[in-house]
Amino acid sequence: MLPLTIRNRTIASEDLFYIQNLVNEYWHLGRTHISKILCQRWNWFQPNGQLKDMACRELMLTLERSGHLKLPPALTG
């Protein structure tokens, strides 16, 4: 059920559409790269200037687990 609030970020249906399109575009690069791109596009930074990369990955995983998003398989190695 949308909107969802994850890590102090509210996700509406248009955000979900945007995220899924971004995932589809960069599918081949993997989840970490996708989360970094999303952080940059959203201007989602920590107070020290670092990307909120881990928060973004948690957000994407939560959306996937709830059936709202389809992510590429996790890269291992």
PQR file with spaces between the fields and no chain letter, atoms N, CA, C, O and H, PARSE charges and radii, in Angstrom:
ATOM       1  N    MET     1       0.842   -1.171    0.000 -0.4000 1.5000
ATOM       2  CA   MET     1       0.000    0.000    0.000 -0.0000 2.0000
ATOM       3  C    MET     1       0.897    1.247    0.000  0.5500 1.7000
ATOM       4  O    MET     1       1.786    1.380    0.841 -0.5500 1.4000
ATOM       5  N    LEU     2       0.658    2.140   -0.935 -0.4000 1.5000
ATOM       6  CA   LEU     2       1.440    3.370   -1.053 -0.0000 2.0000
ATOM       7  C    LEU     2       0.614    4.543   -0.558  0.5500 1.7000
ATOM       8  O    LEU     2      -0.613    4.469   -0.624 -0.5500 1.4000
ATOM       9  H    LEU     2      -0.064    2.032   -1.618  0.4000 1.0000
ATOM      10  N    PRO     3       1.196    5.592   -0.079 -0.5600 1.5000
ATOM      11  CA   PRO     3       2.637    5.797    0.062  0.2800 2.0000
ATOM      12  C    PRO     3       3.211    5.044    1.257  0.5500 1.7000
ATOM      13  O    PRO     3       2.514    4.757    2.231 -0.5500 1.4000
ATOM      14  N    LEU     4       4.494    4.735    1.156 -0.4000 1.5000
ATOM      15  CA   LEU     4       5.246    4.075    2.220 -0.0000 2.0000
ATOM      16  C    LEU     4       6.333    5.031    2.700  0.5500 1.7000
ATOM      17  O    LEU     4       6.887    5.787    1.902 -0.5500 1.4000
ATOM      18  H    LEU     4       5.060    4.968    0.365  0.4000 1.0000
ATOM      19  N    THR     5       6.638    5.007    3.972 -0.4000 1.5000
ATOM      20  CA   THR     5       7.755    5.785    4.477 -0.0000 2.0000
ATOM      21  C    THR     5       8.819    4.813    4.954  0.5500 1.7000
ATOM      22  O    THR     5       8.588    4.000    5.849 -0.5500 1.4000
ATOM      23  H    THR     5       6.188    4.393    4.620  0.4000 1.0000
ATOM      24  N    ILE     6       9.983    4.914    4.340 -0.4000 1.5000
ATOM      25  CA   ILE     6      11.117    4.052    4.650 -0.0000 2.0000
ATOM      26  C    ILE     6      12.326    4.951    4.843  0.5500 1.7000
ATOM      27  O    ILE     6      12.668    5.737    3.960 -0.5500 1.4000
ATOM      28  H    ILE     6      10.171    5.574    3.613  0.4000 1.0000
ATOM      29  N    ARG     7      12.971    4.836    5.993 -0.4000 1.5000
ATOM      30  CA   ARG     7      14.160    5.647    6.286 -0.0000 2.0000
ATOM      31  C    ARG     7      13.890    7.131    6.117  0.5500 1.7000
ATOM      32  O    ARG     7      14.690    7.855    5.526 -0.5500 1.4000
ATOM      33  H    ARG     7      12.693    4.197    6.710  0.4000 1.0000
ATOM      34  N    ASN     8      12.762    7.576    6.639 -0.4000 1.5000
ATOM      35  CA   ASN     8      12.345    8.982    6.580 -0.0000 2.0000
ATOM      36  C    ASN     8      12.137    9.494    5.159  0.5500 1.7000
ATOM      37  O    ASN     8      12.175   10.701    4.918 -0.5500 1.4000
ATOM      38  H    ASN     8      12.112    6.987    7.119  0.4000 1.0000
ATOM      39  N    ARG     9      11.922    8.596    4.240 -0.4000 1.5000
ATOM      40  CA   ARG     9      11.652    8.972    2.848 -0.0000 2.0000
ATOM      41  C    ARG     9      10.294    8.398    2.480  0.5500 1.7000
ATOM      42  O    ARG     9      10.088    7.187    2.564 -0.5500 1.4000
ATOM      43  H    ARG     9      11.891    7.616    4.435  0.4000 1.0000
ATOM      44  N    THR    10       9.376    9.249    2.076 -0.4000 1.5000
ATOM      45  CA   THR    10       8.053    8.785    1.682 -0.0000 2.0000
ATOM      46  C    THR    10       8.061    8.448    0.198  0.5500 1.7000
ATOM      47  O    THR    10       8.460    9.261   -0.637 -0.5500 1.4000
ATOM      48  H    THR    10       9.543   10.233    2.008  0.4000 1.0000
ATOM      49  N    ILE    11       7.612    7.229   -0.118 -0.4000 1.5000
ATOM      50  CA   ILE    11       7.600    6.728   -1.487 -0.0000 2.0000
ATOM      51  C    ILE    11       6.159    6.663   -1.965  0.5500 1.7000
ATOM      52  O    ILE    11       5.348    5.905   -1.432 -0.5500 1.4000
ATOM      53  H    ILE    11       7.288    6.569    0.559  0.4000 1.0000
ATOM      54  N    ALA    12       5.853    7.459   -2.969 -0.4000 1.5000
ATOM      55  CA   ALA    12       4.535    7.457   -3.599 -0.0000 2.0000
ATOM      56  C    ALA    12       4.621    6.649   -4.893  0.5500 1.7000
ATOM      57  O    ALA    12       5.707    6.226   -5.290 -0.5500 1.4000
ATOM      58  H    ALA    12       6.511    8.074   -3.402  0.4000 1.0000
ATOM      59  N    SER    13       3.506    6.438   -5.537 -0.4000 1.5000
ATOM      60  CA   SER    13       3.483    5.615   -6.755 -0.0000 2.0000
ATOM      61  C    SER    13       4.375    6.196   -7.847  0.5500 1.7000
ATOM      62  O    SER    13       5.006    5.439   -8.585 -0.5500 1.4000
ATOM      63  H    SER    13       2.624    6.781   -5.214  0.4000 1.0000
ATOM      64  N    GLU    14       4.443    7.528   -7.967 -0.4000 1.5000
ATOM      65  CA   GLU    14       5.305    8.112   -8.999 -0.0000 2.0000
ATOM      66  C    GLU    14       6.787    7.893   -8.676  0.5500 1.7000
ATOM      67  O    GLU    14       7.605    7.768   -9.588 -0.5500 1.4000
ATOM      68  H    GLU    14       3.930    8.142   -7.367  0.4000 1.0000
ATOM      69  N    ASP    15       7.139    7.847   -7.383 -0.4000 1.5000
ATOM      70  CA   ASP    15       8.520    7.537   -6.995 -0.0000 2.0000
ATOM      71  C    ASP    15       8.852    6.096   -7.354  0.5500 1.7000
ATOM      72  O    ASP    15       9.939    5.805   -7.853 -0.5500 1.4000
ATOM      73  H    ASP    15       6.475    7.949   -6.643  0.4000 1.0000
ATOM      74  N    LEU    16       7.917    5.210   -7.100 -0.4000 1.5000
ATOM      75  CA   LEU    16       8.109    3.803   -7.405 -0.0000 2.0000
ATOM      76  C    LEU    16       8.318    3.606   -8.899  0.5500 1.7000
ATOM      77  O    LEU    16       9.192    2.843   -9.311 -0.5500 1.4000
ATOM      78  H    LEU    16       7.034    5.447   -6.694  0.4000 1.0000
ATOM      79  N    PHE    17       7.529    4.281   -9.703 -0.4000 1.5000
ATOM      80  CA   PHE    17       7.678    4.226  -11.157 -0.0000 2.0000
ATOM      81  C    PHE    17       9.072    4.727  -11.558  0.5500 1.7000
ATOM      82  O    PHE    17       9.737    4.108  -12.389 -0.5500 1.4000
ATOM      83  H    PHE    17       6.819    4.901   -9.369  0.4000 1.0000
ATOM      84  N    TYR    18       9.510    5.837  -10.974 -0.4000 1.5000
ATOM      85  CA   TYR    18      10.822    6.408  -11.266 -0.0000 2.0000
ATOM      86  C    TYR    18      11.942    5.432  -10.886  0.5500 1.7000
ATOM      87  O    TYR    18      12.875    5.211  -11.658 -0.5500 1.4000
ATOM      88  H    TYR    18       8.970    6.340  -10.300  0.4000 1.0000
ATOM      89  N    ILE    19      11.835    4.852   -9.686 -0.4000 1.5000
ATOM      90  CA   ILE    19      12.862    3.919   -9.219 -0.0000 2.0000
ATOM      91  C    ILE    19      12.932    2.698  -10.124  0.5500 1.7000
ATOM      92  O    ILE    19      14.023    2.269  -10.500 -0.5500 1.4000
ATOM      93  H    ILE    19      11.077    5.031   -9.058  0.4000 1.0000
ATOM      94  N    GLN    20      11.773    2.128  -10.481 -0.4000 1.5000
ATOM      95  CA   GLN    20      11.783    0.932  -11.325 -0.0000 2.0000
ATOM      96  C    GLN    20      12.371    1.226  -12.695  0.5500 1.7000
ATOM      97  O    GLN    20      13.090    0.393  -13.246 -0.5500 1.4000
ATOM      98  H    GLN    20      10.887    2.477  -10.175  0.4000 1.0000
ATOM      99  N    ASN    21      12.080    2.401  -13.258 -0.4000 1.5000
ATOM     100  CA   ASN    21      12.680    2.769  -14.541 -0.0000 2.0000
ATOM     101  C    ASN    21      14.192    2.903  -14.423  0.5500 1.7000
ATOM     102  O    ASN    21      14.924    2.496  -15.326 -0.5500 1.4000
ATOM     103  H    ASN    21      11.497    3.078  -12.810  0.4000 1.0000
ATOM     104  N    LEU    22      14.668    3.471  -13.315 -0.4000 1.5000
ATOM     105  CA   LEU    22      16.097    3.599  -13.074 -0.0000 2.0000
ATOM     106  C    LEU    22      16.740    2.219  -12.937  0.5500 1.7000
ATOM     107  O    LEU    22      17.802    1.961  -13.504 -0.5500 1.4000
ATOM     108  H    LEU    22      14.074    3.802  -12.581  0.4000 1.0000
ATOM     109  N    VAL    23      16.092    1.344  -12.185 -0.4000 1.5000
ATOM     110  CA   VAL    23      16.583   -0.028  -12.032 -0.0000 2.0000
ATOM     111  C    VAL    23      16.664   -0.719  -13.392  0.5500 1.7000
ATOM     112  O    VAL    23      17.668   -1.361  -13.702 -0.5500 1.4000
ATOM     113  H    VAL    23      15.230    1.554  -11.724  0.4000 1.0000
ATOM     114  N    ASN    24      15.628   -0.592  -14.192 -0.4000 1.5000
ATOM     115  CA   ASN    24      15.628   -1.230  -15.509 -0.0000 2.0000
ATOM     116  C    ASN    24      16.752   -0.694  -16.392  0.5500 1.7000
ATOM     117  O    ASN    24      17.392   -1.456  -17.118 -0.5500 1.4000
ATOM     118  H    ASN    24      14.813   -0.071  -13.940  0.4000 1.0000
ATOM     119  N    GLU    25      16.991    0.615  -16.330 -0.4000 1.5000
ATOM     120  CA   GLU    25      18.023    1.238  -17.162 -0.0000 2.0000
ATOM     121  C    GLU    25      19.431    0.772  -16.774  0.5500 1.7000
ATOM     122  O    GLU    25      20.288    0.575  -17.635 -0.5500 1.4000
ATOM     123  H    GLU    25      16.471    1.233  -15.740  0.4000 1.0000
ATOM     124  N    TYR    26      19.655    0.601  -15.478 -0.4000 1.5000
ATOM     125  CA   TYR    26      20.997    0.260  -14.993 -0.0000 2.0000
ATOM     126  C    TYR    26      21.080   -1.157  -14.425  0.5500 1.7000
ATOM     127  O    TYR    26      21.991   -1.469  -13.658 -0.5500 1.4000
ATOM     128  H    TYR    26      18.959    0.761  -14.778  0.4000 1.0000
ATOM     129  N    TRP    27      20.143   -1.999  -14.797 -0.4000 1.5000
ATOM     130  CA   TRP    27      20.047   -3.379  -14.318 -0.0000 2.0000
ATOM     131  C    TRP    27      21.394   -4.105  -14.365  0.5500 1.7000
ATOM     132  O    TRP    27      21.777   -4.786  -13.413 -0.5500 1.4000
ATOM     133  H    TRP    27      19.403   -1.745  -15.420  0.4000 1.0000
ATOM     134  N    HIS    28      22.090   -3.952  -15.458 -0.4000 1.5000
ATOM     135  CA   HIS    28      23.344   -4.675  -15.694 -0.0000 2.0000
ATOM     136  C    HIS    28      24.477   -4.247  -14.758  0.5500 1.7000
ATOM     137  O    HIS    28      25.477   -4.957  -14.646 -0.5500 1.4000
ATOM     138  H    HIS    28      21.779   -3.399  -16.230  0.4000 1.0000
ATOM     139  N    LEU    29      24.341   -3.106  -14.087 -0.4000 1.5000
ATOM     140  CA   LEU    29      25.401   -2.605  -13.213 -0.0000 2.0000
ATOM     141  C    LEU    29      25.271   -3.070  -11.765  0.5500 1.7000
ATOM     142  O    LEU    29      26.226   -2.969  -10.995 -0.5500 1.4000
ATOM     143  H    LEU    29      23.530   -2.530  -14.178  0.4000 1.0000
ATOM     144  N    GLY    30      24.106   -3.575  -11.390 -0.4000 1.5000
ATOM     145  CA   GLY    30      23.918   -4.107  -10.045 -0.0000 2.0000
ATOM     146  C    GLY    30      23.297   -3.117   -9.076  0.5500 1.7000
ATOM     147  O    GLY    30      23.196   -1.921   -9.347 -0.5500 1.4000
ATOM     148  H    GLY    30      23.330   -3.657  -12.015  0.4000 1.0000
ATOM     149  N    ARG    31      22.887   -3.652   -7.946 -0.4000 1.5000
ATOM     150  CA   ARG    31      22.128   -2.904   -6.938 -0.0000 2.0000
ATOM     151  C    ARG    31      22.917   -1.745   -6.330  0.5500 1.7000
ATOM     152  O    ARG    31      22.374   -0.655   -6.147 -0.5500 1.4000
ATOM     153  H    ARG    31      22.968   -4.624   -7.725  0.4000 1.0000
ATOM     154  N    THR    32      24.181   -1.970   -6.019 -0.4000 1.5000
ATOM     155  CA   THR    32      24.984   -0.918   -5.387 -0.0000 2.0000
ATOM     156  C    THR    32      25.102    0.285   -6.296  0.5500 1.7000
ATOM     157  O    THR    32      24.917    1.421   -5.859 -0.5500 1.4000
ATOM     158  H    THR    32      24.622   -2.855   -6.168  0.4000 1.0000
ATOM     159  N    HIS    33      25.408    0.043   -7.551 -0.4000 1.5000
ATOM     160  CA   HIS    33      25.537    1.145   -8.508 -0.0000 2.0000
ATOM     161  C    HIS    33      24.205    1.869   -8.679  0.5500 1.7000
ATOM     162  O    HIS    33      24.164    3.098   -8.746 -0.5500 1.4000
ATOM     163  H    HIS    33      25.559   -0.879   -7.906  0.4000 1.0000
ATOM     164  N    ILE    34      23.142    1.119   -8.748 -0.4000 1.5000
ATOM     165  CA   ILE    34      21.804    1.715   -8.891 -0.0000 2.0000
ATOM     166  C    ILE    34      21.485    2.589   -7.685  0.5500 1.7000
ATOM     167  O    ILE    34      20.962    3.692   -7.844 -0.5500 1.4000
ATOM     168  H    ILE    34      23.175    0.121   -8.694  0.4000 1.0000
ATOM     169  N    SER    35      21.791    2.114   -6.489 -0.4000 1.5000
ATOM     170  CA   SER    35      21.493    2.909   -5.291 -0.0000 2.0000
ATOM     171  C    SER    35      22.300    4.201   -5.271  0.5500 1.7000
ATOM     172  O    SER    35      21.795    5.234   -4.831 -0.5500 1.4000
ATOM     173  H    SER    35      22.216    1.218   -6.360  0.4000 1.0000
ATOM     174  N    LYS    36      23.534    4.160   -5.737 -0.4000 1.5000
ATOM     175  CA   LYS    36      24.350    5.379   -5.791 -0.0000 2.0000
ATOM     176  C    LYS    36      23.787    6.385   -6.795  0.5500 1.7000
ATOM     177  O    LYS    36      23.778    7.588   -6.537 -0.5500 1.4000
ATOM     178  H    LYS    36      23.944    3.321   -6.094  0.4000 1.0000
ATOM     179  N    ILE    37      23.326    5.896   -7.919 -0.4000 1.5000
ATOM     180  CA   ILE    37      22.712    6.780   -8.915 -0.0000 2.0000
ATOM     181  C    ILE    37      21.440    7.405   -8.343  0.5500 1.7000
ATOM     182  O    ILE    37      21.208    8.604   -8.495 -0.5500 1.4000
ATOM     183  H    ILE    37      23.333    4.918   -8.129  0.4000 1.0000
ATOM     184  N    LEU    38      20.623    6.590   -7.689 -0.4000 1.5000
ATOM     185  CA   LEU    38      19.381    7.099   -7.102 -0.0000 2.0000
ATOM     186  C    LEU    38      19.678    8.154   -6.028  0.5500 1.7000
ATOM     187  O    LEU    38      19.007    9.185   -5.984 -0.5500 1.4000
ATOM     188  H    LEU    38      20.811    5.615   -7.566  0.4000 1.0000
ATOM     189  N    CYS    39      20.653    7.917   -5.181 -0.4000 1.5000
ATOM     190  CA   CYS    39      21.037    8.905   -4.171 -0.0000 2.0000
ATOM     191  C    CYS    39      21.440   10.228   -4.818  0.5500 1.7000
ATOM     192  O    CYS    39      21.037   11.298   -4.362 -0.5500 1.4000
ATOM     193  H    CYS    39      21.198    7.079   -5.217  0.4000 1.0000
ATOM     194  N    GLN    40      22.225   10.149   -5.865 -0.4000 1.5000
ATOM     195  CA   GLN    40      22.654   11.368   -6.551 -0.0000 2.0000
ATOM     196  C    GLN    40      21.473   12.100   -7.168  0.5500 1.7000
ATOM     197  O    GLN    40      21.375   13.323   -7.073 -0.5500 1.4000
ATOM     198  H    GLN    40      22.553    9.280   -6.235  0.4000 1.0000
ATOM     199  N    ARG    41      20.589   11.363   -7.791 -0.4000 1.5000
ATOM     200  CA   ARG    41      19.428   11.995   -8.442 -0.0000 2.0000
ATOM     201  C    ARG    41      18.472   12.611   -7.421  0.5500 1.7000
ATOM     202  O    ARG    41      17.841   13.630   -7.699 -0.5500 1.4000
ATOM     203  H    ARG    41      20.669   10.369   -7.868  0.4000 1.0000
ATOM     204  N    TRP    42      18.363   12.003   -6.256 -0.4000 1.5000
ATOM     205  CA   TRP    42      17.489   12.512   -5.189 -0.0000 2.0000
ATOM     206  C    TRP    42      18.194   13.520   -4.283  0.5500 1.7000
ATOM     207  O    TRP    42      17.571   14.090   -3.387 -0.5500 1.4000
ATOM     208  H    TRP    42      18.876   11.175   -6.030  0.4000 1.0000
ATOM     209  N    ASN    43      19.499   13.742   -4.514 -0.4000 1.5000
ATOM     210  CA   ASN    43      20.300   14.575   -3.613 -0.0000 2.0000
ATOM     211  C    ASN    43      20.187   14.065   -2.178  0.5500 1.7000
ATOM     212  O    ASN    43      19.959   14.837   -1.247 -0.5500 1.4000
ATOM     213  H    ASN    43      20.004   13.279   -5.242  0.4000 1.0000
ATOM     214  N    TRP    44      20.349   12.771   -2.018 -0.4000 1.5000
ATOM     215  CA   TRP    44      20.204   12.106   -0.731 -0.0000 2.0000
ATOM     216  C    TRP    44      21.590   11.856   -0.143  0.5500 1.7000
ATOM     217  O    TRP    44      22.242   10.856   -0.445 -0.5500 1.4000
ATOM     218  H    TRP    44      20.535   12.143   -2.775  0.4000 1.0000
ATOM     219  N    PHE    45      22.027   12.798    0.715 -0.4000 1.5000
ATOM     220  CA   PHE    45      23.361   12.763    1.288 -0.0000 2.0000
ATOM     221  C    PHE    45      23.301   12.791    2.809  0.5500 1.7000
ATOM     222  O    PHE    45      22.342   13.294    3.395 -0.5500 1.4000
ATOM     223  H    PHE    45      21.498   13.610    0.961  0.4000 1.0000
ATOM     224  N    GLN    46      24.325   12.251    3.432 -0.4000 1.5000
ATOM     225  CA   GLN    46      24.500   12.339    4.873 -0.0000 2.0000
ATOM     226  C    GLN    46      25.027   13.738    5.212  0.5500 1.7000
ATOM     227  O    GLN    46      25.508   14.442    4.325 -0.5500 1.4000
ATOM     228  H    GLN    46      25.104   11.843    2.956  0.4000 1.0000
ATOM     229  N    PRO    47      24.945   14.145    6.468 -0.5600 1.5000
ATOM     230  CA   PRO    47      25.476   15.453    6.854  0.2800 2.0000
ATOM     231  C    PRO    47      26.964   15.644    6.514  0.5500 1.7000
ATOM     232  O    PRO    47      27.416   16.771    6.310 -0.5500 1.4000
ATOM     233  N    ASN    48      27.725   14.528    6.455 -0.4000 1.5000
ATOM     234  CA   ASN    48      29.146   14.632    6.121 -0.0000 2.0000
ATOM     235  C    ASN    48      29.414   14.674    4.618  0.5500 1.7000
ATOM     236  O    ASN    48      30.569   14.699    4.193 -0.5500 1.4000
ATOM     237  H    ASN    48      27.358   13.613    6.621  0.4000 1.0000
ATOM     238  N    GLY    49      28.351   14.684    3.815 -0.4000 1.5000
ATOM     239  CA   GLY    49      28.494   14.779    2.364 -0.0000 2.0000
ATOM     240  C    GLY    49      28.515   13.457    1.627  0.5500 1.7000
ATOM     241  O    GLY    49      28.484   13.435    0.397 -0.5500 1.4000
ATOM     242  H    GLY    49      27.412   14.664    4.160  0.4000 1.0000
ATOM     243  N    GLN    50      28.568   12.346    2.362 -0.4000 1.5000
ATOM     244  CA   GLN    50      28.557   11.028    1.726 -0.0000 2.0000
ATOM     245  C    GLN    50      27.138   10.673    1.289  0.5500 1.7000
ATOM     246  O    GLN    50      26.155   11.104    1.892 -0.5500 1.4000
ATOM     247  H    GLN    50      28.593   12.363    3.362  0.4000 1.0000
ATOM     248  N    LEU    51      27.058    9.871    0.218 -0.4000 1.5000
ATOM     249  CA   LEU    51      25.754    9.388   -0.231 -0.0000 2.0000
ATOM     250  C    LEU    51      25.112    8.517    0.840  0.5500 1.7000
ATOM     251  O    LEU    51      25.808    7.819    1.577 -0.5500 1.4000
ATOM     252  H    LEU    51      27.856    9.521   -0.272  0.4000 1.0000
ATOM     253  N    LYS    52      23.803    8.555    0.926 -0.4000 1.5000
ATOM     254  CA   LYS    52      23.069    7.666    1.839 -0.0000 2.0000
ATOM     255  C    LYS    52      22.839    6.332    1.135  0.5500 1.7000
ATOM     256  O    LYS    52      21.709    5.866    0.990 -0.5500 1.4000
ATOM     257  H    LYS    52      23.238    9.122    0.327  0.4000 1.0000
ATOM     258  N    ASP    53      23.946    5.736    0.704 -0.4000 1.5000
ATOM     259  CA   ASP    53      23.916    4.529   -0.108 -0.0000 2.0000
ATOM     260  C    ASP    53      23.289    3.343    0.615  0.5500 1.7000
ATOM     261  O    ASP    53      22.446    2.651    0.044 -0.5500 1.4000
ATOM     262  H    ASP    53      24.864    6.114    0.821  0.4000 1.0000
ATOM     263  N    MET    54      23.685    3.099    1.854 -0.4000 1.5000
ATOM     264  CA   MET    54      23.130    1.961    2.594 -0.0000 2.0000
ATOM     265  C    MET    54      21.636    2.153    2.859  0.5500 1.7000
ATOM     266  O    MET    54      20.857    1.205    2.763 -0.5500 1.4000
ATOM     267  H    MET    54      24.370    3.661    2.318  0.4000 1.0000
ATOM     268  N    ALA    55      21.247    3.368    3.188 -0.4000 1.5000
ATOM     269  CA   ALA    55      19.826    3.657    3.404 -0.0000 2.0000
ATOM     270  C    ALA    55      19.042    3.431    2.119  0.5500 1.7000
ATOM     271  O    ALA    55      17.927    2.910    2.144 -0.5500 1.4000
ATOM     272  H    ALA    55      21.880    4.138    3.266  0.4000 1.0000
ATOM     273  N    CYS    56      19.623    3.820    1.015 -0.4000 1.5000
ATOM     274  CA   CYS    56      18.964    3.659   -0.282 -0.0000 2.0000
ATOM     275  C    CYS    56      18.820    2.177   -0.630  0.5500 1.7000
ATOM     276  O    CYS    56      17.776    1.754   -1.127 -0.5500 1.4000
ATOM     277  H    CYS    56      20.529    4.243    0.995  0.4000 1.0000
ATOM     278  N    ARG    57      19.857    1.397   -0.372 -0.4000 1.5000
ATOM     279  CA   ARG    57      19.764   -0.039   -0.647 -0.0000 2.0000
ATOM     280  C    ARG    57      18.724   -0.697    0.258  0.5500 1.7000
ATOM     281  O    ARG    57      17.993   -1.587   -0.177 -0.5500 1.4000
ATOM     282  H    ARG    57      20.704    1.741    0.032  0.4000 1.0000
ATOM     283  N    GLU    58      18.660   -0.261    1.512 -0.4000 1.5000
ATOM     284  CA   GLU    58      17.636   -0.785    2.414 -0.0000 2.0000
ATOM     285  C    GLU    58      16.246   -0.430    1.899  0.5500 1.7000
ATOM     286  O    GLU    58      15.337   -1.260    1.932 -0.5500 1.4000
ATOM     287  H    GLU    58      19.254    0.462    1.865  0.4000 1.0000
ATOM     288  N    LEU    59      16.083    0.788    1.429 -0.4000 1.5000
ATOM     289  CA   LEU    59      14.806    1.238    0.872 -0.0000 2.0000
ATOM     290  C    LEU    59      14.417    0.358   -0.321  0.5500 1.7000
ATOM     291  O    LEU    59      13.281   -0.106   -0.407 -0.5500 1.4000
ATOM     292  H    LEU    59      16.821    1.462    1.402  0.4000 1.0000
ATOM     293  N    MET    60      15.361    0.130   -1.237 -0.4000 1.5000
ATOM     294  CA   MET    60      15.064   -0.683   -2.419 -0.0000 2.0000
ATOM     295  C    MET    60      14.745   -2.130   -2.045  0.5500 1.7000
ATOM     296  O    MET    60      13.840   -2.732   -2.623 -0.5500 1.4000
ATOM     297  H    MET    60      16.285    0.507   -1.167  0.4000 1.0000
ATOM     298  N    LEU    61      15.479   -2.693   -1.086 -0.4000 1.5000
ATOM     299  CA   LEU    61      15.205   -4.061   -0.643 -0.0000 2.0000
ATOM     300  C    LEU    61      13.836   -4.176    0.016  0.5500 1.7000
ATOM     301  O    LEU    61      13.116   -5.152   -0.197 -0.5500 1.4000
ATOM     302  H    LEU    61      16.215   -2.204   -0.616  0.4000 1.0000
ATOM     303  N    THR    62      13.484   -3.183    0.808 -0.4000 1.5000
ATOM     304  CA   THR    62      12.167   -3.177    1.448 -0.0000 2.0000
ATOM     305  C    THR    62      11.074   -3.124    0.391  0.5500 1.7000
ATOM     306  O    THR    62      10.071   -3.830    0.498 -0.5500 1.4000
ATOM     307  H    THR    62      14.069   -2.390    0.980  0.4000 1.0000
ATOM     308  N    LEU    63      11.262   -2.295   -0.624 -0.4000 1.5000
ATOM     309  CA   LEU    63      10.283   -2.211   -1.713 -0.0000 2.0000
ATOM     310  C    LEU    63      10.190   -3.528   -2.481  0.5500 1.7000
ATOM     311  O    LEU    63       9.102   -3.939   -2.885 -0.5500 1.4000
ATOM     312  H    LEU    63      12.077   -1.722   -0.711  0.4000 1.0000
ATOM     313  N    GLU    64      11.328   -4.185   -2.679 -0.4000 1.5000
ATOM     314  CA   GLU    64      11.304   -5.470   -3.383 -0.0000 2.0000
ATOM     315  C    GLU    64      10.606   -6.538   -2.544  0.5500 1.7000
ATOM     316  O    GLU    64       9.779   -7.293   -3.055 -0.5500 1.4000
ATOM     317  H    GLU    64      12.211   -3.851   -2.351  0.4000 1.0000
ATOM     318  N    ARG    65      10.937   -6.599   -1.274 -0.4000 1.5000
ATOM     319  CA   ARG    65      10.341   -7.621   -0.398 -0.0000 2.0000
ATOM     320  C    ARG    65       8.838   -7.453   -0.248  0.5500 1.7000
ATOM     321  O    ARG    65       8.114   -8.424   -0.026 -0.5500 1.4000
ATOM     322  H    ARG    65      11.609   -5.986   -0.858  0.4000 1.0000
ATOM     323  N    SER    66       8.372   -6.205   -0.371 -0.4000 1.5000
ATOM     324  CA   SER    66       6.931   -5.960   -0.263 -0.0000 2.0000
ATOM     325  C    SER    66       6.222   -6.090   -1.616  0.5500 1.7000
ATOM     326  O    SER    66       5.018   -5.854   -1.715 -0.5500 1.4000
ATOM     327  H    SER    66       8.960   -5.416   -0.551  0.4000 1.0000
ATOM     328  N    GLY    67       6.981   -6.467   -2.662 -0.4000 1.5000
ATOM     329  CA   GLY    67       6.392   -6.709   -3.971 -0.0000 2.0000
ATOM     330  C    GLY    67       6.186   -5.479   -4.824  0.5500 1.7000
ATOM     331  O    GLY    67       5.487   -5.543   -5.836 -0.5500 1.4000
ATOM     332  H    GLY    67       7.959   -6.658   -2.581  0.4000 1.0000
ATOM     333  N    HIS    68       6.782   -4.347   -4.438 -0.4000 1.5000
ATOM     334  CA   HIS    68       6.612   -3.103   -5.187 -0.0000 2.0000
ATOM     335  C    HIS    68       7.694   -2.862   -6.236  0.5500 1.7000
ATOM     336  O    HIS    68       7.539   -1.987   -7.088 -0.5500 1.4000
ATOM     337  H    HIS    68       7.349   -4.295   -3.617  0.4000 1.0000
ATOM     338  N    LEU    69       8.780   -3.619   -6.188 -0.4000 1.5000
ATOM     339  CA   LEU    69       9.936   -3.341   -7.027 -0.0000 2.0000
ATOM     340  C    LEU    69      10.599   -4.645   -7.406  0.5500 1.7000
ATOM     341  O    LEU    69      10.569   -5.609   -6.640 -0.5500 1.4000
ATOM     342  H    LEU    69       8.906   -4.330   -5.497  0.4000 1.0000
ATOM     343  N    LYS    70      11.202   -4.683   -8.590 -0.4000 1.5000
ATOM     344  CA   LYS    70      11.961   -5.854   -9.038 -0.0000 2.0000
ATOM     345  C    LYS    70      13.403   -5.402   -9.222  0.5500 1.7000
ATOM     346  O    LYS    70      13.700   -4.559  -10.069 -0.5500 1.4000
ATOM     347  H    LYS    70      11.226   -3.901   -9.212  0.4000 1.0000
ATOM     348  N    LEU    71      14.305   -5.981   -8.407 -0.4000 1.5000
ATOM     349  CA   LEU    71      15.718   -5.648   -8.465 -0.0000 2.0000
ATOM     350  C    LEU    71      16.506   -6.738   -9.196  0.5500 1.7000
ATOM     351  O    LEU    71      16.070   -7.888   -9.265 -0.5500 1.4000
ATOM     352  H    LEU    71      14.064   -6.666   -7.719  0.4000 1.0000
ATOM     353  N    PRO    72      17.666   -6.370   -9.740 -0.5600 1.5000
ATOM     354  CA   PRO    72      18.516   -7.404  -10.332  0.2800 2.0000
ATOM     355  C    PRO    72      19.038   -8.334   -9.238  0.5500 1.7000
ATOM     356  O    PRO    72      19.037   -7.966   -8.063 -0.5500 1.4000
ATOM     357  N    PRO    73      19.477   -9.522   -9.608 -0.5600 1.5000
ATOM     358  CA   PRO    73      20.028  -10.418   -8.590  0.2800 2.0000
ATOM     359  C    PRO    73      21.246   -9.786   -7.940  0.5500 1.7000
ATOM     360  O    PRO    73      21.956   -8.996   -8.561 -0.5500 1.4000
ATOM     361  N    ALA    74      21.479  -10.141   -6.691 -0.4000 1.5000
ATOM     362  CA   ALA    74      22.663   -9.619   -5.983 -0.0000 2.0000
ATOM     363  C    ALA    74      23.925  -10.183   -6.643  0.5500 1.7000
ATOM     364  O    ALA    74      24.003  -11.365   -6.980 -0.5500 1.4000
ATOM     365  H    ALA    74      20.902  -10.783   -6.186  0.4000 1.0000
ATOM     366  N    LEU    75      24.900   -9.299   -6.811 -0.4000 1.5000
ATOM     367  CA   LEU    75      26.185   -9.741   -7.357 -0.0000 2.0000
ATOM     368  C    LEU    75      27.009  -10.304   -6.223  0.5500 1.7000
ATOM     369  O    LEU    75      27.078   -9.708   -5.149 -0.5500 1.4000
ATOM     370  H    LEU    75      24.837   -8.340   -6.537  0.4000 1.0000
ATOM     371  N    THR    76      27.634  -11.445   -6.448 -0.4000 1.5000
ATOM     372  CA   THR    76      28.494  -12.033   -5.426 -0.0000 2.0000
ATOM     373  C    THR    76      29.882  -12.169   -5.992  0.5500 1.7000
ATOM     374  O    THR    76      30.069  -12.257   -7.206 -0.5500 1.4000
ATOM     375  H    THR    76      27.577  -11.930   -7.321  0.4000 1.0000
ATOM     376  N    GLY    77      30.835  -12.187   -5.125 -0.4000 1.5000
ATOM     377  CA   GLY    77      32.159  -12.408   -5.647 -0.0000 2.0000
ATOM     378  C    GLY    77      33.153  -11.755   -4.842  0.5500 1.7000
ATOM     379  O    GLY    77      34.344  -11.839   -5.143 -0.5500 1.4000
ATOM     380  H    GLY    77      30.683  -12.116   -4.139  0.4000 1.0000
